[in-house]
Amino acid sequence: MNRTLDGKMIVDVAMAVSGHNYYGYVSPGENSAYVIMRENVAETEYRYAYGLGSAFATDWNSGNPSTLNFVRPNELNGRG
């Protein structure tokens, strides 16, 4: 079972950016983990980028989350 988004709350959405929709999820707490889910606009492909704490604001506000390293859920190796 993939638990990539378990316990995380959606905090930001960016739609139709370079052919993708982006959803930002953050775990509660000061040094929380985050996941940014990328979905193609055809809703047929989903990839994930992950990180910790305050880096979410930097990664999300970089102007285009597409610069992050997105992987398939099975490639997270429990880090999401």
Protein Blocks (a to p, Z undefined) as FASTA:
>chain_A
ZZklgoiacfbdcehiehiacdddddedjkbccddddddfklpaccddddehjlmmmmmm
nopaklpccddfklnnopZZ
